[in-house]
Amino acid sequence: MSNSNIVWHSHPVDQQTRSDQKTQRPLVIWFTGLSASGKSTIAGALEQILTGQGYHTYLLDGDNVRHGLCNDLGFSDQDRQENIRRVGEVAKLMADAGLITLAAFISPFRDDRRLVRKILPEGQFIEVYVDANLEVCQTRDPKGLYAKAQRGEIKQFTGIDSPYEAPEKPEVHIQADQISVAEAVNQLLSYLHEIGALQAGYEPVALGA
């Protein structure tokens, strides 16, 4: 909904100024995949490495956001869409602040992810498909959500009675049920260096898993 009485204000300090101050390229790295695919774990491990290398980052996590910003939303298709719309706007603001923003959300619908890409400047949205077989995710099931969904205690659960639309052309496709967290992080670091998003001198990192 638009309001003709609301006008966008431009300010002297812009995204370029903020990113120059941090000597980094602002990005939104968007992790999508089924519940228990490893999105948050991989995103957190990547953030740990980037922060250790001096980059300015922030991780938006699906569960954490629903504790505050989106605690009024359920899991209907409409509420899921609104959840991602809000997160996309927050991620846009963080990128405008010059941050490398990592967002870990199931975000099951392609149109919602396209919307986030569309509101960001060209080249600042990186879609990462954390691909893990449904059976593997069910085996992991750290929160017991799949078990509850199969018992009918949770409705509209992605992968069980609500669809997941896998990315068709993600910038990075991680086979999370076949490689370790360390290998996934190195795959991401390699890509980020390849596109010039990080400073030169990349060396693979060793992580515990």
KEMI-795138 format. One line per 5 residues: their letters; for each residue x, y, z of C-alpha. Coordinates in Angstrom, 3 decimals. Layout:
! residues N
A> X Y Z ~ ... .
***
This chain:
! residues 209
MSNSN> 0.000 0.000 0.000 ~ 1.373 3.416 -0.958 ~ 0.643 6.788 0.627 ~ 1.088 9.995 -1.333 ~ 1.901 11.824 1.903 .
IVWHS> 5.007 9.712 2.476 ~ 8.115 10.822 0.595 ~ 11.467 9.016 0.434 ~ 14.249 11.212 1.862 ~ 17.759 11.014 0.467 .
HPVDQ> 20.561 11.771 2.899 ~ 24.171 12.925 2.429 ~ 25.608 9.622 3.688 ~ 24.681 6.906 1.204 ~ 25.376 3.199 0.749 .
QTRSD> 28.606 3.829 -1.126 ~ 29.921 6.024 1.685 ~ 29.026 3.429 4.301 ~ 30.538 0.528 2.371 ~ 33.708 2.547 1.621 .
QKTQR> 34.039 3.231 5.351 ~ 33.889 -0.521 6.000 ~ 36.061 -1.316 2.949 ~ 33.645 -4.003 1.814 ~ 30.924 -4.625 -0.740 .
PLVIW> 27.392 -4.709 0.689 ~ 25.596 -7.983 0.022 ~ 22.566 -9.995 1.016 ~ 23.465 -13.693 1.065 ~ 20.115 -15.495 1.146 .
FTGLS> 20.117 -19.119 2.353 ~ 17.019 -21.097 1.380 ~ 16.180 -24.756 1.908 ~ 14.060 -27.177 3.873 ~ 13.897 -27.141 7.653 .
ASGKS> 16.974 -28.950 9.048 ~ 18.839 -28.671 5.741 ~ 21.654 -26.785 7.480 ~ 20.886 -23.180 6.483 ~ 21.446 -21.540 9.851 .
TIAGA> 24.460 -23.708 10.680 ~ 26.232 -22.903 7.420 ~ 25.257 -19.224 7.555 ~ 26.513 -18.962 11.130 ~ 29.804 -20.651 10.266 .
LEQIL> 30.299 -18.331 7.294 ~ 29.549 -15.276 9.411 ~ 32.066 -16.443 12.008 ~ 34.794 -16.656 9.365 ~ 33.908 -13.326 7.741 .
TGQGY> 33.794 -11.538 11.092 ~ 37.136 -13.068 12.031 ~ 38.567 -11.665 8.798 ~ 37.389 -8.164 9.668 ~ 34.165 -7.937 7.657 .
HTYLL> 31.063 -6.242 9.050 ~ 28.171 -8.717 9.019 ~ 24.760 -9.503 10.432 ~ 22.865 -12.800 10.406 ~ 19.075 -12.749 10.138 .
DGDNV> 17.785 -16.125 11.317 ~ 14.270 -17.362 10.627 ~ 13.426 -18.482 14.153 ~ 14.948 -15.384 15.765 ~ 13.020 -12.998 13.515 .
RHGLC> 9.749 -14.713 14.401 ~ 10.394 -13.943 18.072 ~ 10.054 -10.218 17.408 ~ 9.611 -8.587 13.999 ~ 7.285 -11.325 12.729 .
NDLGF> 5.796 -12.717 15.922 ~ 2.321 -11.808 14.706 ~ 2.574 -14.127 11.697 ~ 1.613 -17.766 11.345 ~ 2.544 -20.231 8.622 .
SDQDR> -0.181 -19.820 6.044 ~ 1.029 -19.043 2.533 ~ 0.046 -15.410 3.037 ~ 1.871 -15.145 6.360 ~ 4.972 -16.805 4.924 .
QENIR> 4.950 -14.267 2.094 ~ 4.614 -11.364 4.515 ~ 7.389 -12.832 6.676 ~ 9.798 -12.833 3.736 ~ 8.658 -9.398 2.551 .
RVGEV> 9.477 -7.907 5.963 ~ 12.801 -9.685 6.185 ~ 13.654 -8.562 2.665 ~ 13.044 -4.937 3.615 ~ 15.208 -5.304 6.726 .
AKLMA> 17.961 -6.956 4.677 ~ 17.762 -4.079 2.198 ~ 18.278 -1.557 5.007 ~ 21.235 -3.545 6.333 ~ 22.798 -3.666 2.878 .
DAGLI> 22.233 0.090 2.620 ~ 24.208 0.367 5.855 ~ 27.101 -1.318 4.038 ~ 26.813 -4.675 5.789 ~ 27.248 -8.188 4.481 .
TLAAF> 23.864 -9.544 5.534 ~ 23.238 -13.265 5.799 ~ 19.598 -14.388 5.839 ~ 18.657 -17.993 6.670 ~ 14.993 -18.677 5.890 .
ISPFR> 13.104 -21.620 4.436 ~ 11.496 -19.024 2.116 ~ 9.719 -21.786 0.185 ~ 8.264 -19.727 -2.672 ~ 10.268 -18.551 -5.684 .
DDRRL> 8.209 -15.401 -6.140 ~ 9.019 -14.239 -2.606 ~ 12.745 -14.741 -3.140 ~ 12.516 -12.951 -6.498 ~ 10.843 -10.041 -4.720 .
VRKIL> 13.774 -9.689 -2.329 ~ 16.226 -9.821 -5.235 ~ 14.210 -7.163 -7.060 ~ 14.260 -4.609 -4.226 ~ 18.055 -4.773 -3.901 .
PEGQF> 20.562 -3.065 -6.200 ~ 21.857 -5.214 -9.050 ~ 24.429 -7.762 -7.923 ~ 23.756 -7.440 -4.189 ~ 21.514 -10.501 -3.787 .
IEVYV> 23.140 -13.930 -3.689 ~ 20.769 -16.884 -3.508 ~ 22.250 -19.937 -1.802 ~ 20.303 -23.167 -2.135 ~ 21.080 -25.398 0.850 .
DANLE> 19.946 -28.637 -0.751 ~ 19.330 -31.624 1.497 ~ 17.142 -34.623 0.782 ~ 13.829 -34.574 2.673 ~ 14.609 -37.950 4.242 .
VCQTR> 17.929 -36.599 5.542 ~ 16.220 -33.533 6.980 ~ 13.650 -35.753 8.684 ~ 16.423 -37.856 10.162 ~ 18.166 -34.781 11.554 .
DPKGL> 14.959 -33.050 12.761 ~ 16.697 -31.312 15.725 ~ 13.487 -29.561 16.814 ~ 11.213 -32.552 16.281 ~ 9.123 -30.553 13.813 .
YAKAQ> 8.885 -33.188 11.085 ~ 7.693 -35.737 13.607 ~ 5.010 -33.322 14.834 ~ 3.961 -32.538 11.254 ~ 3.629 -36.218 10.418 .
RGEIK> 1.444 -36.691 13.498 ~ -0.732 -33.806 12.335 ~ 0.272 -31.569 15.242 ~ 1.726 -28.946 12.871 ~ -0.177 -27.917 9.772 .
QFTGI> 1.215 -26.413 6.547 ~ 4.730 -27.637 7.258 ~ 7.109 -27.213 4.321 ~ 8.018 -30.533 2.728 ~ 5.137 -32.395 4.356 .
DSPYE> 1.839 -30.679 3.532 ~ 3.141 -27.392 2.138 ~ 5.354 -27.154 -0.972 ~ 8.957 -26.054 -1.299 ~ 9.915 -24.477 -4.620 .
APEKP> 13.624 -25.090 -5.104 ~ 15.685 -22.341 -6.759 ~ 16.093 -22.824 -10.490 ~ 19.333 -20.857 -10.908 ~ 20.850 -20.069 -7.505 .
EVHIQ> 24.204 -18.346 -7.404 ~ 25.453 -21.114 -5.111 ~ 24.047 -24.659 -4.856 ~ 25.258 -26.493 -1.747 ~ 24.655 -30.248 -1.570 .
ADQIS> 24.306 -30.085 2.192 ~ 23.548 -33.772 2.651 ~ 26.796 -34.717 0.891 ~ 29.428 -32.296 2.216 ~ 30.535 -31.000 5.605 .
VAEAV> 29.842 -27.536 7.006 ~ 33.507 -26.661 6.431 ~ 33.267 -27.686 2.782 ~ 30.073 -25.666 2.376 ~ 31.691 -22.586 3.884 .
NQLLS> 34.715 -22.956 1.625 ~ 32.413 -23.299 -1.390 ~ 30.804 -20.002 -0.407 ~ 34.099 -18.249 0.283 ~ 35.437 -19.404 -3.064 .
YLHEI> 32.378 -17.987 -4.832 ~ 32.546 -14.669 -2.950 ~ 36.192 -14.249 -3.926 ~ 35.450 -15.291 -7.488 ~ 32.928 -12.443 -7.905 .
GALQA> 35.208 -9.950 -6.165 ~ 32.994 -9.531 -3.111 ~ 35.876 -10.224 -0.721 ~ 39.443 -9.041 -0.653 ~ 42.135 -11.013 -2.442 .
GYEPV> 44.160 -13.689 -0.683 ~ 41.567 -16.386 -0.111 ~ 42.759 -19.520 1.649 ~ 40.447 -22.435 2.488 ~ 39.491 -22.493 6.137 .
ALGA> 39.355 -25.460 8.463 ~ 36.223 -25.860 10.567 ~ 35.241 -28.509 13.044 ~ 32.558 -30.038 10.837 .
***
